[in-house]
């Protein structure tokens, strides 16, 4: 089976504080390496006022450039979840048509805080999202993310290195060495 690892990063304007934005960028090469160790495919999406794919699903070992994600705007988590759900649907269909059997996708949301969407919009966007959902978020916001049916991982803010270490730890838990790509 082909492992599928999706990262959805908050790129709203508030992410420039507390080392979050720079920490996510420091962590991304480690996440790609982690996916490569698991012989998995990797996809990166980001959300702010809107959302979009930054790296379409690719074999992690084939990824040579990780784009910089600009920060700005609000936090439309619902838009981000919709983008990832659409990507998963497209990617699994494409892999199957190519004769490959995709494993259950695992999505890791890197959130600086709660989205600015209405709760109902976020829950509706979560509904079609296939596979396991993990959220790494700071402080008191973690409790709210459990309502998405997500496994929540703590994130420490402060400086870029602290955030990066939290993100890598969350990714290791979301994508364990055995079972993440099965």
ABEGO torsion letter per residue (X at the ends): XBBBBBBBBBABAAAABGGAAAAAAAAAAAAAAAAAAAGBBBBBBBBBABBBBABBBBBAAABABBBBBBBEEBBBAAAAAAAAAAAAAAAAAAAAAAGBBBBBBBBBBBBABBBABBAAAAAAAAAABBEBBBBBBBEAAAAAAAAAGBBBBBBBBGBAAAAAAAAAAAAAAABBABGAAX
